[in-house]
Amino acid sequence: MLSKYSDENKKIAMGFLSYISDLKDLDNLEQELKLYSEDENRQLYLWKSNMEDYSGIVALSFSEKTVFVEYVSLNPSYRSQSNVFKIFDDIQERFPNLIVLGNFQISDQIKRWRQNKQDLEKSKKEQDDD
């Protein structure tokens, strides 16, 4: 589940952002939060894997037809392909009319996520046909 970042979650967000090597410096981290709170085409979302605690953060930027995943930062115990796929599912569900894209590091994961979705849909269709 994605929850839009707000200042009341600043410490939580800073914790997840500090896992990103470029944001380990407090000044860079503060600038990053400021960038996402001032630019209407950029948004941060905290991600919950269950209903209790936040498990990560995702940075998105938007254009007319796309939602671009800038980065995903997860608590180390939640770092798995299946959780990243759940985040992509949540993004697609929240922004159904936009195409999900990602930066160079994330684009391979998005490609695998799309392929996995196609495989699941194909498998489900085959089961329905039986």
Beta strands, then each sheet from edge to edge (+ up, - down):
strand 1: 2-4
strand 2: 42-48
strand 3: 54-62
strand 4: 66-74
strand 5: 99-102
sheet 1: 1+ 2- 3+ 4- 5-
end
